[in-house]
Amino acid sequence: MDDTTAPAFATDTIARPKPQSREEPRRSPARRVEPRLVALRTAVPPFSLGQPDVAERVRLLFSEIDGEAVERLMPIFGNAGIERRYSCVPIDWYASPHGWRDRNALYIEHAVNLLERAGRDCLEDAGLRPQDIDAVVAVSTTGVATPSLDALLINRLGLRPNVRRLPIFGLGCAGGVVGMARAADIARSDPGAKVLYLAVELCALCFRKNDTSKSNFVATALFGDGAAAAVITAAGDGGPAFHAAGEHTWPDSLDIMGWDVAEDGLKALFSRDIPTLVRGQMREVAAEFLAKQGLTFGDIDHFACHPGGAKVLTALEEAFGLAEGALELSRGVLRDYGNMSAVTVLFVLERMLAEGVQGRVLMTALGPGFTAAFQLLETS
C-alpha cells in the first residue's frame, strides 16, 4: 500500500485531515522504474577442445568397451553443430577415471576462478567498485559448494560483508534466464540497489569414461565450460530495460532432463523427445506468456534463445514461426562454445548487444522440471 491509498488514522489528540476538494489535483502514482542491464561479460577457461579431437579421443577410449556401439553413436559429434568447446582441464584429464570428490573439488576451484574474472571485468565495464554491490545472485548446477559460490567470492572480489546473497541451484539450462529474472526482481524491489548476477557451469567435468550410453555421448558432444557476470540496477538510465519474466513447468515431465547422481559424478539425462515437445508445445506456452503482457510474436524484434542443441534450435524456429536459420546468433554460440548450460544464453545476449540490436528481445531457455523460462528486455 503506497501513500496515495493508505487510510488516515486519528486519535483524540490528532486532527483528521480535511477531505480533498474536487479542485485539488490528485498526485499520480509513482512511475514504475524498470531495472537495466548495465554491463555483461563472459569468460571461458584456457583449454580449447576442437570437436574432431574430442570425437577421436572418444572413439579410442570407448572402442575397447563396445566398438560396435561406439561407431553407431559417433555421428552425434558431427551432427551437433559444434566446432569447439572450452574446458577447465586439459583433454588428457578425461582419459583417467575420476570420482565425485575429485570432480567437485575441481568444480569449486575453477568455478570461483572463472566467476572472479568475469565479475571483475563486468564491474570495470559498469564503472563500479566491488564495494558498490548490494546483492549477488549466483547460478550453477554442475557442482555443489557449501559455503556457496557467492560466499566464496565475497573475499575474492572484495564485496561488502553485508552484501545480500542468493545462490540458485538445480535449474540447469533454464538457470541463465531465471537467475537473471531473479536478479532483476531484487533490483526492482530496491531501486537504489546494484545487483551482481553470476552464472557458471563446468559441464565438461561430467564426462564419464566408462559409460557408452547415448546420453553420455550426447553430453560429450555438446557440453563445454563457461561463466558470465552482469550488473543490474534500477539506479541507472543506460542499457537494456528488464520487463516481464515468466516460467512454465510441464506436468509429469521430471524425467525429460536432469542429472542422475552416481558414485563417480553427475550423469546427464536427456529425453529424445525434447525437440518434439518444443515443436509441439513451446509456441502455445510462449504465446500465453506474451499475451499476459499484451504482446504477440509479431511484437518481438529479436529472440535470444538458449541453444540446447542443433535440433532444439530448429524446433524453436518452427515453434516461433521464424525462418529456418533465423536463430543465427544462438547457432554461432553453439558452434564456438558448445552448450554451457545456464551460461550459454548469456553468451547469446552478449553477442546480440555487441551487434547493437534495437527493440524488444525475448530471452528463452529450457531446463529440468521440465521448464521453459522467459525474460523480456528492451533496447534502445
C-alpha positions, 0 to 999 in steps of 0.5 A: 500500500503506497501513500496515495491509498493508505487510510488516515488514522486519528486519535483524540489528540490528532486532527483528521485531515480535511477531505480533498476538494474536487479542485485539488489535483490528485498526485499520480502514482509513482512511475514504475522504474524498470531495472537495466542491464548495465554491463555483461561479460563472459569468460571461458577457461584456457583449454580449447577442445576442437570437436574432431579431437574430442570425437577421436579421443572418444572413439579410442577410449570407448572402442575397447568397451563396445566398438560396435556401439561406439561407431553407431553413436559417433555421428552425434559429434558431427551432427551437433553443430559444434566446432569447439568447446572450452574446458577447465582441464586439459583433454588428457584429464578425461582419459583417467577415471575420476570420482565425485570428490575429485570432480567437485573439488575441481568444480569449486576451484575453477568455478570461483576462478572463472566467476572472479574474472568475469565479475571483475571485468563486468564491474570495470565495464559498469564503472563500479567498485566491488564495494558498490554491490548490494546483492549477488545472485549466483547460478550453477548446477554442475557442482555443489559448494557449501559455503556457496559460490557467492560466499566464496567470492565475497573475499575474492572480489572484495564485496561488502560483508553485508552484501545480500546473497542468493545462490540458485541451484538445480535449474540447469539450462533454464538457470541463465534466464531465471537467475537473471529474472531473479536478479532483476526482481531484487533490483526492482524491489530496491531501486537504489540497489546494484545487483551482481548476477553470476552464472557458471557451469563446468559441464565438461567435468561430467564426462564419464569414461566408462559409460557408452550410453547415448546420453553420455555421448550426447553430453560429450558432444555438446557440453563445454565450460563457461561463466558470465557476470552482469550488473543490474540496477534500477539506479541507472538510465543506460542499457537494456530495460528488464520487463516481464519474466515468466516460467512454465513447468510441464506436468509429469515431465521430471524425467525429460532432463536432469542429472542422475547422481552416481558414485563417480559424478553427475550423469546427464539425462536427456529425453529424445523427445525434447525437440518434439515437445518444443515443436509441439508445445513451446509456441502455445506456452510462449504465446500465453506468456506474451499475451499476459503482457499484451504482446504477440510474436509479431511484437518481438524484434529479436529472440535470444534463445538458449541453444540446447542443441542443433535440433532444439534450435530448429524446433524453436524456429518452427515453434516461433514461426521464424525462418529456418536459420533465423536463430543465427546468433544462438547457432554461432554460440553453439558452434564456438562454445558448445552448450554451457548450460545456464551460461550459454544464453548469456553468451547469446545476449552478449553477442546480440548487444555487441551487434547493437540490436534495437527493440524488444528481445525475448530471452528463452531457455529450457531446463529440468522440471521440465521448464521453459523460462522467459525474460523480456528486455528492451533496447534502445 
